[in-house]
């Protein structure tokens, strides 16, 4: 599951595409990575690997947490 529960975010500024991605996650959280891949495919025309790469990057910056 992916959520934004109680994590402190770093001083990282989201770019336009990252911001759209974050909005998708926040609008649908909690959700599985499979659900997120489907949403990003439909909304952003992304492949699975792109979704995972951006998710990993934003998790490292404290925006999201994967369980």
N, C-alpha and C positions, 0 to 999 in steps of 0.2 A: 504494500500500500504506500501511497505517496501522500504526504500532507505537509502542512506548514506549521505543525504543532510546536510551539514554544522554543524555536531555535533563534539564536541571535544571528542576524545577517551582518556580513562584513561591509566595508565601504566600497562595494562594487556597484557600478551603475549599469543597469540593463540596457542593451541596445534595443532597437525597434523590434527585431525578430524575437529576441529573447523575451521581451516584454509581452509580445503576443503569445508566446509559448507559456509564460508564467500565468497569463490571464486564463488560458485554457485549463491549466492545472488547478488554479484557484477556483474557477467557476465549477469544476467537476469533482473536486477533492471530497472525500478520499476516493482514489481510483487505482486500479492495477496498471502495471506498465503495458499490458496488452490493450487495455482500454485507451490508455494515453497514445499508444502507437496508432490506433484506429482514428482517434480524434485529430492527431497531427497529420495523418495521411489525408483526411478529408478537408481540414482547415488550412493546412500549410503545404500540402502536396509533398510531404516529407516521407522518406523511407524509414524503416525501423532503425537503421544504424544512426541516422541523423538525430532522431528522437532520443536515442540512448546517449549519444555524445553530448547533446545539449543538457539533458537531464543530469548526467554525471557532473558536468561543469557547474551547473547551478546548485547541485548538492554540495559540491566542494566549497562553494561560496556561502553556504548556509541558508539558501533560499528554500530548499526542500529537504525532506528526509525520506529515505526508502526503508521500508520494513519488510 
